[in-house]
Amino acid sequence: MSSPTPYHDFLRKCKRLGIAVREGKGSHKVLSKVVEGETVIYPVPVHNNRVKPCYIARVIRTFGLTKKEWDSK
């Protein structure tokens, strides 16, 4: 199992991929991006300034990215 990613690394990758990040409720951040003409929104919990691998995988799927795109940023 992979270890959680530091939030600042996660945030940097999101910004480079054109994903907007804003504060949500509590420890959640809300990600959004226009995909195929529609705004896609996905909340991600950030605990202890880390993002779990399962949420990163879900972000990749939700925003129609490939693992290669995510890893290259």
mmCIF file of the N, C-alpha and C atoms, coordinates in Angstrom:
data_MODEL
# 
_entry.id   MODEL 
# 
loop_
_atom_site.group_PDB 
_atom_site.id 
_atom_site.type_symbol 
_atom_site.label_atom_id 
_atom_site.label_alt_id 
_atom_site.label_comp_id 
_atom_site.label_asym_id 
_atom_site.label_entity_id 
_atom_site.label_seq_id 
_atom_site.pdbx_PDB_ins_code 
_atom_site.Cartn_x 
_atom_site.Cartn_y 
_atom_site.Cartn_z 
_atom_site.occupancy 
_atom_site.B_iso_or_equiv 
_atom_site.pdbx_formal_charge 
_atom_site.auth_seq_id 
_atom_site.auth_comp_id 
_atom_site.auth_asym_id 
_atom_site.auth_atom_id 
_atom_site.pdbx_PDB_model_num 
ATOM 1   N N  . MET A 1 1  ? 0.831   -1.173 0.000   1.00 0.00 ? 1  MET A N  1 
ATOM 2   C CA . MET A 1 1  ? 0.000   0.000  0.000   1.00 0.00 ? 1  MET A CA 1 
ATOM 3   C C  . MET A 1 1  ? 0.883   1.246  0.000   1.00 0.00 ? 1  MET A C  1 
ATOM 4   N N  . SER A 1 2  ? 0.527   2.226  -0.796  1.00 0.00 ? 2  SER A N  1 
ATOM 5   C CA . SER A 1 2  ? 1.275   3.472  -0.859  1.00 0.00 ? 2  SER A CA 1 
ATOM 6   C C  . SER A 1 2  ? 1.015   4.302  0.391   1.00 0.00 ? 2  SER A C  1 
ATOM 7   N N  . SER A 1 3  ? 1.971   5.169  0.660   1.00 0.00 ? 3  SER A N  1 
ATOM 8   C CA . SER A 1 3  ? 1.778   6.051  1.810   1.00 0.00 ? 3  SER A CA 1 
ATOM 9   C C  . SER A 1 3  ? 1.066   7.327  1.363   1.00 0.00 ? 3  SER A C  1 
ATOM 10  N N  . PRO A 1 4  ? 0.432   8.031  2.297   1.00 0.00 ? 4  PRO A N  1 
ATOM 11  C CA . PRO A 1 4  ? -0.269  9.271  1.957   1.00 0.00 ? 4  PRO A CA 1 
ATOM 12  C C  . PRO A 1 4  ? 0.682   10.320 1.373   1.00 0.00 ? 4  PRO A C  1 
ATOM 13  N N  . THR A 1 5  ? 0.155   11.153 0.488   1.00 0.00 ? 5  THR A N  1 
ATOM 14  C CA . THR A 1 5  ? 0.924   12.212 -0.167  1.00 0.00 ? 5  THR A CA 1 
ATOM 15  C C  . THR A 1 5  ? 0.785   13.504 0.639   1.00 0.00 ? 5  THR A C  1 
ATOM 16  N N  . PRO A 1 6  ? 1.894   14.221 0.850   1.00 0.00 ? 6  PRO A N  1 
ATOM 17  C CA . PRO A 1 6  ? 1.784   15.513 1.519   1.00 0.00 ? 6  PRO A CA 1 
ATOM 18  C C  . PRO A 1 6  ? 0.837   16.439 0.745   1.00 0.00 ? 6  PRO A C  1 
ATOM 19  N N  . TYR A 1 7  ? 0.036   17.203 1.478   1.00 0.00 ? 7  TYR A N  1 
ATOM 20  C CA . TYR A 1 7  ? -0.969  18.052 0.850   1.00 0.00 ? 7  TYR A CA 1 
ATOM 21  C C  . TYR A 1 7  ? -0.355  19.057 -0.114  1.00 0.00 ? 7  TYR A C  1 
ATOM 22  N N  . HIS A 1 8  ? 0.794   19.646 0.230   1.00 0.00 ? 8  HIS A N  1 
ATOM 23  C CA . HIS A 1 8  ? 1.381   20.651 -0.666  1.00 0.00 ? 8  HIS A CA 1 
ATOM 24  C C  . HIS A 1 8  ? 1.792   20.046 -2.002  1.00 0.00 ? 8  HIS A C  1 
ATOM 25  N N  . ASP A 1 9  ? 2.222   18.782 -2.022  1.00 0.00 ? 9  ASP A N  1 
ATOM 26  C CA . ASP A 1 9  ? 2.546   18.095 -3.289  1.00 0.00 ? 9  ASP A CA 1 
ATOM 27  C C  . ASP A 1 9  ? 1.266   17.842 -4.089  1.00 0.00 ? 9  ASP A C  1 
ATOM 28  N N  . PHE A 1 10 ? 0.225   17.404 -3.398  1.00 0.00 ? 10 PHE A N  1 
ATOM 29  C CA . PHE A 1 10 ? -1.072  17.161 -4.025  1.00 0.00 ? 10 PHE A CA 1 
ATOM 30  C C  . PHE A 1 10 ? -1.616  18.450 -4.633  1.00 0.00 ? 10 PHE A C  1 
ATOM 31  N N  . LEU A 1 11 ? -1.551  19.545 -3.888  1.00 0.00 ? 11 LEU A N  1 
ATOM 32  C CA . LEU A 1 11 ? -2.038  20.842 -4.344  1.00 0.00 ? 11 LEU A CA 1 
ATOM 33  C C  . LEU A 1 11 ? -1.271  21.308 -5.586  1.00 0.00 ? 11 LEU A C  1 
ATOM 34  N N  . ARG A 1 12 ? 0.039   21.153 -5.579  1.00 0.00 ? 12 ARG A N  1 
ATOM 35  C CA . ARG A 1 12 ? 0.872   21.555 -6.715  1.00 0.00 ? 12 ARG A CA 1 
ATOM 36  C C  . ARG A 1 12 ? 0.472   20.785 -7.981  1.00 0.00 ? 12 ARG A C  1 
ATOM 37  N N  . LYS A 1 13 ? 0.266   19.479 -7.847  1.00 0.00 ? 13 LYS A N  1 
ATOM 38  C CA . LYS A 1 13 ? -0.131  18.667 -9.004  1.00 0.00 ? 13 LYS A CA 1 
ATOM 39  C C  . LYS A 1 13 ? -1.500  19.093 -9.528  1.00 0.00 ? 13 LYS A C  1 
ATOM 40  N N  . CYS A 1 14 ? -2.426  19.340 -8.617  1.00 0.00 ? 14 CYS A N  1 
ATOM 41  C CA . CYS A 1 14 ? -3.767  19.764 -9.029  1.00 0.00 ? 14 CYS A CA 1 
ATOM 42  C C  . CYS A 1 14 ? -3.696  21.062 -9.825  1.00 0.00 ? 14 CYS A C  1 
ATOM 43  N N  . LYS A 1 15 ? -2.968  22.027 -9.321  1.00 0.00 ? 15 LYS A N  1 
ATOM 44  C CA . LYS A 1 15 ? -2.863  23.318 -10.002 1.00 0.00 ? 15 LYS A CA 1 
ATOM 45  C C  . LYS A 1 15 ? -2.227  23.173 -11.374 1.00 0.00 ? 15 LYS A C  1 
ATOM 46  N N  . ARG A 1 16 ? -1.206  22.351 -11.496 1.00 0.00 ? 16 ARG A N  1 
ATOM 47  C CA . ARG A 1 16 ? -0.546  22.140 -12.795 1.00 0.00 ? 16 ARG A CA 1 
ATOM 48  C C  . ARG A 1 16 ? -1.457  21.444 -13.799 1.00 0.00 ? 16 ARG A C  1 
ATOM 49  N N  . LEU A 1 17 ? -2.432  20.673 -13.286 1.00 0.00 ? 17 LEU A N  1 
ATOM 50  C CA . LEU A 1 17 ? -3.376  19.973 -14.161 1.00 0.00 ? 17 LEU A CA 1 
ATOM 51  C C  . LEU A 1 17 ? -4.654  20.772 -14.401 1.00 0.00 ? 17 LEU A C  1 
ATOM 52  N N  . GLY A 1 18 ? -4.697  22.004 -13.893 1.00 0.00 ? 18 GLY A N  1 
ATOM 53  C CA . GLY A 1 18 ? -5.853  22.857 -14.121 1.00 0.00 ? 18 GLY A CA 1 
ATOM 54  C C  . GLY A 1 18 ? -7.035  22.572 -13.214 1.00 0.00 ? 18 GLY A C  1 
ATOM 55  N N  . ILE A 1 19 ? -6.772  21.917 -12.097 1.00 0.00 ? 19 ILE A N  1 
ATOM 56  C CA . ILE A 1 19 ? -7.831  21.617 -11.136 1.00 0.00 ? 19 ILE A CA 1 
ATOM 57  C C  . ILE A 1 19 ? -7.816  22.698 -10.063 1.00 0.00 ? 19 ILE A C  1 
ATOM 58  N N  . ALA A 1 20 ? -8.947  23.376 -9.903  1.00 0.00 ? 20 ALA A N  1 
ATOM 59  C CA . ALA A 1 20 ? -9.060  24.414 -8.879  1.00 0.00 ? 20 ALA A CA 1 
ATOM 60  C C  . ALA A 1 20 ? -9.323  23.760 -7.523  1.00 0.00 ? 20 ALA A C  1 
ATOM 61  N N  . VAL A 1 21 ? -8.719  24.325 -6.482  1.00 0.00 ? 21 VAL A N  1 
ATOM 62  C CA . VAL A 1 21 ? -8.886  23.793 -5.128  1.00 0.00 ? 21 VAL A CA 1 
ATOM 63  C C  . VAL A 1 21 ? -9.357  24.917 -4.216  1.00 0.00 ? 21 VAL A C  1 
ATOM 64  N N  . ARG A 1 22 ? -10.421 24.646 -3.458  1.00 0.00 ? 22 ARG A N  1 
ATOM 65  C CA . ARG A 1 22 ? -10.900 25.630 -2.480  1.00 0.00 ? 22 ARG A CA 1 
ATOM 66  C C  . ARG A 1 22 ? -11.205 24.919 -1.171  1.00 0.00 ? 22 ARG A C  1 
ATOM 67  N N  . GLU A 1 23 ? -11.391 25.717 -0.142  1.00 0.00 ? 23 GLU A N  1 
ATOM 68  C CA . GLU A 1 23 ? -11.721 25.167 1.174   1.00 0.00 ? 23 GLU A CA 1 
ATOM 69  C C  . GLU A 1 23 ? -13.134 24.592 1.158   1.00 0.00 ? 23 GLU A C  1 
ATOM 70  N N  . GLY A 1 24 ? -13.305 23.503 1.870   1.00 0.00 ? 24 GLY A N  1 
ATOM 71  C CA . GLY A 1 24 ? -14.621 22.923 2.041   1.00 0.00 ? 24 GLY A CA 1 
ATOM 72  C C  . GLY A 1 24 ? -14.965 22.953 3.519   1.00 0.00 ? 24 GLY A C  1 
ATOM 73  N N  . LYS A 1 25 ? -15.835 22.069 3.939   1.00 0.00 ? 25 LYS A N  1 
ATOM 74  C CA . LYS A 1 25 ? -16.187 21.991 5.353   1.00 0.00 ? 25 LYS A CA 1 
ATOM 75  C C  . LYS A 1 25 ? -15.159 21.161 6.106   1.00 0.00 ? 25 LYS A C  1 
ATOM 76  N N  . GLY A 1 26 ? -14.816 21.610 7.286   1.00 0.00 ? 26 GLY A N  1 
ATOM 77  C CA . GLY A 1 26 ? -13.890 20.851 8.128   1.00 0.00 ? 26 GLY A CA 1 
ATOM 78  C C  . GLY A 1 26 ? -12.552 20.657 7.456   1.00 0.00 ? 26 GLY A C  1 
ATOM 79  N N  . SER A 1 27 ? -12.117 19.418 7.375   1.00 0.00 ? 27 SER A N  1 
ATOM 80  C CA . SER A 1 27 ? -10.803 19.111 6.799   1.00 0.00 ? 27 SER A CA 1 
ATOM 81  C C  . SER A 1 27 ? -10.874 18.846 5.293   1.00 0.00 ? 27 SER A C  1 
ATOM 82  N N  . HIS A 1 28 ? -12.034 19.045 4.682   1.00 0.00 ? 28 HIS A N  1 
ATOM 83  C CA . HIS A 1 28 ? -12.188 18.752 3.258   1.00 0.00 ? 28 HIS A CA 1 
ATOM 84  C C  . HIS A 1 28 ? -11.774 19.932 2.373   1.00 0.00 ? 28 HIS A C  1 
ATOM 85  N N  . LYS A 1 29 ? -11.227 19.604 1.224   1.00 0.00 ? 29 LYS A N  1 
ATOM 86  C CA . LYS A 1 29 ? -10.959 20.562 0.156   1.00 0.00 ? 29 LYS A CA 1 
ATOM 87  C C  . LYS A 1 29 ? -11.890 20.182 -0.987  1.00 0.00 ? 29 LYS A C  1 
ATOM 88  N N  . VAL A 1 30 ? -12.316 21.173 -1.756  1.00 0.00 ? 30 VAL A N  1 
ATOM 89  C CA . VAL A 1 30 ? -13.221 20.913 -2.873  1.00 0.00 ? 30 VAL A CA 1 
ATOM 90  C C  . VAL A 1 30 ? -12.473 21.188 -4.166  1.00 0.00 ? 30 VAL A C  1 
ATOM 91  N N  . LEU A 1 31 ? -12.353 20.157 -4.999  1.00 0.00 ? 31 LEU A N  1 
ATOM 92  C CA . LEU A 1 31 ? -11.671 20.269 -6.283  1.00 0.00 ? 31 LEU A CA 1 
ATOM 93  C C  . LEU A 1 31 ? -12.700 20.466 -7.376  1.00 0.00 ? 31 LEU A C  1 
ATOM 94  N N  . SER A 1 32 ? -12.354 21.271 -8.376  1.00 0.00 ? 32 SER A N  1 
ATOM 95  C CA . SER A 1 32 ? -13.267 21.450 -9.504  1.00 0.00 ? 32 SER A CA 1 
ATOM 96  C C  . SER A 1 32 ? -12.481 21.706 -10.782 1.00 0.00 ? 32 SER A C  1 
ATOM 97  N N  . LYS A 1 33 ? -13.062 21.266 -11.887 1.00 0.00 ? 33 LYS A N  1 
ATOM 98  C CA . LYS A 1 33 ? -12.453 21.437 -13.203 1.00 0.00 ? 33 LYS A CA 1 
ATOM 99  C C  . LYS A 1 33 ? -13.538 21.250 -14.250 1.00 0.00 ? 33 LYS A C  1 
ATOM 100 N N  . VAL A 1 34 ? -13.451 21.995 -15.333 1.00 0.00 ? 34 VAL A N  1 
ATOM 101 C CA . VAL A 1 34 ? -14.382 21.812 -16.446 1.00 0.00 ? 34 VAL A CA 1 
ATOM 102 C C  . VAL A 1 34 ? -13.858 20.651 -17.294 1.00 0.00 ? 34 VAL A C  1 
ATOM 103 N N  . VAL A 1 35 ? -14.687 19.638 -17.441 1.00 0.00 ? 35 VAL A N  1 
ATOM 104 C CA . VAL A 1 35 ? -14.338 18.452 -18.226 1.00 0.00 ? 35 VAL A CA 1 
ATOM 105 C C  . VAL A 1 35 ? -15.447 18.240 -19.242 1.00 0.00 ? 35 VAL A C  1 
ATOM 106 N N  . GLU A 1 36 ? -15.100 18.273 -20.511 1.00 0.00 ? 36 GLU A N  1 
ATOM 107 C CA . GLU A 1 36 ? -16.053 18.091 -21.604 1.00 0.00 ? 36 GLU A CA 1 
ATOM 108 C C  . GLU A 1 36 ? -17.246 19.026 -21.468 1.00 0.00 ? 36 GLU A C  1 
ATOM 109 N N  . GLY A 1 37 ? -16.976 20.292 -21.136 1.00 0.00 ? 37 GLY A N  1 
ATOM 110 C CA . GLY A 1 37 ? -18.024 21.300 -21.067 1.00 0.00 ? 37 GLY A CA 1 
ATOM 111 C C  . GLY A 1 37 ? -18.833 21.321 -19.781 1.00 0.00 ? 37 GLY A C  1 
ATOM 112 N N  . GLU A 1 38 ? -18.552 20.438 -18.857 1.00 0.00 ? 38 GLU A N  1 
ATOM 113 C CA . GLU A 1 38 ? -19.285 20.380 -17.596 1.00 0.00 ? 38 GLU A CA 1 
ATOM 114 C C  . GLU A 1 38 ? -18.312 20.564 -16.434 1.00 0.00 ? 38 GLU A C  1 
ATOM 115 N N  . THR A 1 39 ? -18.749 21.287 -15.411 1.00 0.00 ? 39 THR A N  1 
ATOM 116 C CA . THR A 1 39 ? -17.909 21.456 -14.231 1.00 0.00 ? 39 THR A CA 1 
ATOM 117 C C  . THR A 1 39 ? -18.046 20.226 -13.340 1.00 0.00 ? 39 THR A C  1 
ATOM 118 N N  . VAL A 1 40 ? -16.910 19.595 -13.081 1.00 0.00 ? 40 VAL A N  1 
ATOM 119 C CA . VAL A 1 40 ? -16.868 18.410 -12.231 1.00 0.00 ? 40 VAL A CA 1 
ATOM 120 C C  . VAL A 1 40 ? -16.332 18.846 -10.872 1.00 0.00 ? 40 VAL A C  1 
ATOM 121 N N  . ILE A 1 41 ? -17.009 18.438 -9.813  1.00 0.00 ? 41 ILE A N  1 
ATOM 122 C CA . ILE A 1 41 ? -16.620 18.801 -8.455  1.00 0.00 ? 41 ILE A CA 1 
ATOM 123 C C  . ILE A 1 41 ? -16.405 17.527 -7.649  1.00 0.00 ? 41 ILE A C  1 
ATOM 124 N N  . TYR A 1 42 ? -15.327 17.518 -6.849  1.00 0.00 ? 42 TYR A N  1 
ATOM 125 C CA . TYR A 1 42 ? -15.045 16.348 -6.017  1.00 0.00 ? 42 TYR A CA 1 
ATOM 126 C C  . TYR A 1 42 ? -14.434 16.795 -4.692  1.00 0.00 ? 42 TYR A C  1 
ATOM 127 N N  . PRO A 1 43 ? -15.032 16.423 -3.558  1.00 0.00 ? 43 PRO A N  1 
ATOM 128 C CA . PRO A 1 43 ? -14.463 16.766 -2.248  1.00 0.00 ? 43 PRO A CA 1 
ATOM 129 C C  . PRO A 1 43 ? -13.399 15.743 -1.831  1.00 0.00 ? 43 PRO A C  1 
ATOM 130 N N  . VAL A 1 44 ? -12.329 16.236 -1.232  1.00 0.00 ? 44 VAL A N  1 
ATOM 131 C CA . VAL A 1 44 ? -11.244 15.357 -0.789  1.00 0.00 ? 44 VAL A CA 1 
ATOM 132 C C  . VAL A 1 44 ? -10.920 15.668 0.674   1.00 0.00 ? 44 VAL A C  1 
ATOM 133 N N  . PRO A 1 45 ? -10.939 14.656 1.548   1.00 0.00 ? 45 PRO A N  1 
ATOM 134 C CA . PRO A 1 45 ? -10.550 14.894 2.932   1.00 0.00 ? 45 PRO A CA 1 
ATOM 135 C C  . PRO A 1 45 ? -9.020  14.993 3.048   1.00 0.00 ? 45 PRO A C  1 
ATOM 136 N N  . VAL A 1 46 ? -8.573  15.949 3.826   1.00 0.00 ? 46 VAL A N  1 
ATOM 137 C CA . VAL A 1 46 ? -7.131  16.124 4.062   1.00 0.00 ? 46 VAL A CA 1 
ATOM 138 C C  . VAL A 1 46 ? -6.927  16.068 5.570   1.00 0.00 ? 46 VAL A C  1 
ATOM 139 N N  . HIS A 1 47 ? -6.388  14.970 6.054   1.00 0.00 ? 47 HIS A N  1 
ATOM 140 C CA . HIS A 1 47 ? -6.146  14.806 7.485   1.00 0.00 ? 47 HIS A CA 1 
ATOM 141 C C  . HIS A 1 47 ? -4.642  14.814 7.731   1.00 0.00 ? 47 HIS A C  1 
ATOM 142 N N  . ASN A 1 48 ? -4.217  15.552 8.731   1.00 0.00 ? 48 ASN A N  1 
ATOM 143 C CA . ASN A 1 48 ? -2.796  15.665 9.075   1.00 0.00 ? 48 ASN A CA 1 
ATOM 144 C C  . ASN A 1 48 ? -1.959  16.145 7.893   1.00 0.00 ? 48 ASN A C  1 
ATOM 145 N N  . ASN A 1 49 ? -2.543  17.037 7.073   1.00 0.00 ? 49 ASN A N  1 
ATOM 146 C CA . ASN A 1 49 ? -1.868  17.573 5.881   1.00 0.00 ? 49 ASN A CA 1 
ATOM 147 C C  . ASN A 1 49 ? -1.405  16.495 4.921   1.00 0.00 ? 49 ASN A C  1 
ATOM 148 N N  . ARG A 1 50 ? -2.176  15.420 4.797   1.00 0.00 ? 50 ARG A N  1 
ATOM 149 C CA . ARG A 1 50 ? -1.865  14.330 3.877   1.00 0.00 ? 50 ARG A CA 1 
ATOM 150 C C  . ARG A 1 50 ? -3.133  13.894 3.147   1.00 0.00 ? 50 ARG A C  1 
ATOM 151 N N  . VAL A 1 51 ? -2.939  13.385 1.920   1.00 0.00 ? 51 VAL A N  1 
ATOM 152 C CA . VAL A 1 51 ? -4.054  12.873 1.119   1.00 0.00 ? 51 VAL A CA 1 
ATOM 153 C C  . VAL A 1 51 ? -3.780  11.388 0.859   1.00 0.00 ? 51 VAL A C  1 
ATOM 154 N N  . LYS A 1 52 ? -4.744  10.554 1.202   1.00 0.00 ? 52 LYS A N  1 
ATOM 155 C CA . LYS A 1 52 ? -4.580  9.107  1.043   1.00 0.00 ? 52 LYS A CA 1 
ATOM 156 C C  . LYS A 1 52 ? -4.584  8.714  -0.434  1.00 0.00 ? 52 LYS A C  1 
ATOM 157 N N  . PRO A 1 53 ? -3.859  7.652  -0.775  1.00 0.00 ? 53 PRO A N  1 
ATOM 158 C CA . PRO A 1 53 ? -3.784  7.188  -2.171  1.00 0.00 ? 53 PRO A CA 1 
ATOM 159 C C  . PRO A 1 53 ? -5.144  6.868  -2.788  1.00 0.00 ? 53 PRO A C  1 
ATOM 160 N N  . CYS A 1 54 ? -6.085  6.374  -1.992  1.00 0.00 ? 54 CYS A N  1 
ATOM 161 C CA . CYS A 1 54 ? -7.404  6.037  -2.551  1.00 0.00 ? 54 CYS A CA 1 
ATOM 162 C C  . CYS A 1 54 ? -8.107  7.294  -3.069  1.00 0.00 ? 54 CYS A C  1 
ATOM 163 N N  . TYR A 1 55 ? -7.900  8.441  -2.421  1.00 0.00 ? 55 TYR A N  1 
ATOM 164 C CA . TYR A 1 55 ? -8.518  9.684  -2.879  1.00 0.00 ? 55 TYR A CA 1 
ATOM 165 C C  . TYR A 1 55 ? -7.814  10.222 -4.119  1.00 0.00 ? 55 TYR A C  1 
ATOM 166 N N  . ILE A 1 56 ? -6.511  10.017 -4.195  1.00 0.00 ? 56 ILE A N  1 
ATOM 167 C CA . ILE A 1 56 ? -5.778  10.444 -5.393  1.00 0.00 ? 56 ILE A CA 1 
ATOM 168 C C  . ILE A 1 56 ? -6.247  9.626  -6.589  1.00 0.00 ? 56 ILE A C  1 
ATOM 169 N N  . ALA A 1 57 ? -6.429  8.321  -6.411  1.00 0.00 ? 57 ALA A N  1 
ATOM 170 C CA . ALA A 1 57 ? -6.924  7.468  -7.493  1.00 0.00 ? 57 ALA A CA 1 
ATOM 171 C C  . ALA A 1 57 ? -8.307  7.921  -7.941  1.00 0.00 ? 57 ALA A C  1 
ATOM 172 N N  . ARG A 1 58 ? -9.137  8.311  -6.982  1.00 0.00 ? 58 ARG A N  1 
ATOM 173 C CA . ARG A 1 58 ? -10.482 8.766  -7.309  1.00 0.00 ? 58 ARG A CA 1 
ATOM 174 C C  . ARG A 1 58 ? -10.447 10.099 -8.063  1.00 0.00 ? 58 ARG A C  1 
ATOM 175 N N  . VAL A 1 59 ? -9.530  10.998 -7.685  1.00 0.00 ? 59 VAL A N  1 
ATOM 176 C CA . VAL A 1 59 ? -9.369  12.276 -8.390  1.00 0.00 ? 59 VAL A CA 1 
ATOM 177 C C  . VAL A 1 59 ? -8.964  12.016 -9.834  1.00 0.00 ? 59 VAL A C  1 
ATOM 178 N N  . ILE A 1 60 ? -8.035  11.099 -10.045 1.00 0.00 ? 60 ILE A N  1 
ATOM 179 C CA . ILE A 1 60 ? -7.571  10.762 -11.387 1.00 0.00 ? 60 ILE A CA 1 
ATOM 180 C C  . ILE A 1 60 ? -8.747  10.281 -12.239 1.00 0.00 ? 60 ILE A C  1 
ATOM 181 N N  . ARG A 1 61 ? -9.561  9.382  -11.688 1.00 0.00 ? 61 ARG A N  1 
ATOM 182 C CA . ARG A 1 61 ? -10.725 8.865  -12.419 1.00 0.00 ? 61 ARG A CA 1 
ATOM 183 C C  . ARG A 1 61 ? -11.787 9.932  -12.632 1.00 0.00 ? 61 ARG A C  1 
ATOM 184 N N  . THR A 1 62 ? -12.094 10.680 -11.589 1.00 0.00 ? 62 THR A N  1 
ATOM 185 C CA . THR A 1 62 ? -13.168 11.669 -11.650 1.00 0.00 ? 62 THR A CA 1 
ATOM 186 C C  . THR A 1 62 ? -12.902 12.741 -12.698 1.00 0.00 ? 62 THR A C  1 
ATOM 187 N N  . PHE A 1 63 ? -11.659 13.171 -12.805 1.00 0.00 ? 63 PHE A N  1 
ATOM 188 C CA . PHE A 1 63 ? -11.327 14.246 -13.739 1.00 0.00 ? 63 PHE A CA 1 
ATOM 189 C C  . PHE A 1 63 ? -10.811 13.735 -15.089 1.00 0.00 ? 63 PHE A C  1 
ATOM 190 N N  . GLY A 1 64 ? -10.924 12.432 -15.331 1.00 0.00 ? 64 GLY A N  1 
ATOM 191 C CA . GLY A 1 64 ? -10.578 11.862 -16.627 1.00 0.00 ? 64 GLY A CA 1 
ATOM 192 C C  . GLY A 1 64 ? -9.095  11.926 -16.957 1.00 0.00 ? 64 GLY A C  1 
ATOM 193 N N  . LEU A 1 65 ? -8.265  11.829 -15.926 1.00 0.00 ? 65 LEU A N  1 
ATOM 194 C CA . LEU A 1 65 ? -6.816  11.853 -16.133 1.00 0.00 ? 65 LEU A CA 1 
ATOM 195 C C  . LEU A 1 65 ? -6.290  10.433 -16.227 1.00 0.00 ? 65 LEU A C  1 
ATOM 196 N N  . THR A 1 66 ? -5.050  10.327 -16.657 1.00 0.00 ? 66 THR A N  1 
ATOM 197 C CA . THR A 1 66 ? -4.369  9.036  -16.620 1.00 0.00 ? 66 THR A CA 1 
ATOM 198 C C  . THR A 1 66 ? -3.345  9.100  -15.493 1.00 0.00 ? 66 THR A C  1 
ATOM 199 N N  . LYS A 1 67 ? -2.935  7.931  -15.029 1.00 0.00 ? 67 LYS A N  1 
ATOM 200 C CA . LYS A 1 67 ? -1.904  7.857  -13.989 1.00 0.00 ? 67 LYS A CA 1 
ATOM 201 C C  . LYS A 1 67 ? -0.626  8.519  -14.492 1.00 0.00 ? 67 LYS A C  1 
ATOM 202 N N  . LYS A 1 68 ? -0.353  8.329  -15.768 1.00 0.00 ? 68 LYS A N  1 
ATOM 203 C CA . LYS A 1 68 ? 0.859   8.908  -16.362 1.00 0.00 ? 68 LYS A CA 1 
ATOM 204 C C  . LYS A 1 68 ? 0.797   10.441 -16.314 1.00 0.00 ? 68 LYS A C  1 
ATOM 205 N N  . GLU A 1 69 ? -0.371  11.027 -16.645 1.00 0.00 ? 69 GLU A N  1 
ATOM 206 C CA . GLU A 1 69 ? -0.529  12.482 -16.569 1.00 0.00 ? 69 GLU A CA 1 
ATOM 207 C C  . GLU A 1 69 ? -0.299  12.958 -15.144 1.00 0.00 ? 69 GLU A C  1 
ATOM 208 N N  . TRP A 1 70 ? -0.900  12.267 -14.190 1.00 0.00 ? 70 TRP A N  1 
ATOM 209 C CA . TRP A 1 70 ? -0.768  12.666 -12.795 1.00 0.00 ? 70 TRP A CA 1 
ATOM 210 C C  . TRP A 1 70 ? 0.692   12.586 -12.339 1.00 0.00 ? 70 TRP A C  1 
ATOM 211 N N  . ASP A 1 71 ? 1.371   11.490 -12.679 1.00 0.00 ? 71 ASP A N  1 
ATOM 212 C CA . ASP A 1 71 ? 2.756   11.302 -12.247 1.00 0.00 ? 71 ASP A CA 1 
ATOM 213 C C  . ASP A 1 71 ? 3.723   12.265 -12.924 1.00 0.00 ? 71 ASP A C  1 
ATOM 214 N N  . SER A 1 72 ? 3.387   12.718 -14.140 1.00 0.00 ? 72 SER A N  1 
ATOM 215 C CA . SER A 1 72 ? 4.317   13.584 -14.868 1.00 0.00 ? 72 SER A CA 1 
ATOM 216 C C  . SER A 1 72 ? 4.291   15.021 -14.332 1.00 0.00 ? 72 SER A C  1 
ATOM 217 N N  . LYS A 1 73 ? 3.272   15.388 -13.607 1.00 0.00 ? 73 LYS A N  1 
ATOM 218 C CA . LYS A 1 73 ? 3.181   16.758 -13.085 1.00 0.00 ? 73 LYS A CA 1 
ATOM 219 C C  . LYS A 1 73 ? 3.785   16.777 -11.722 1.00 0.00 ? 73 LYS A C  1 
# 
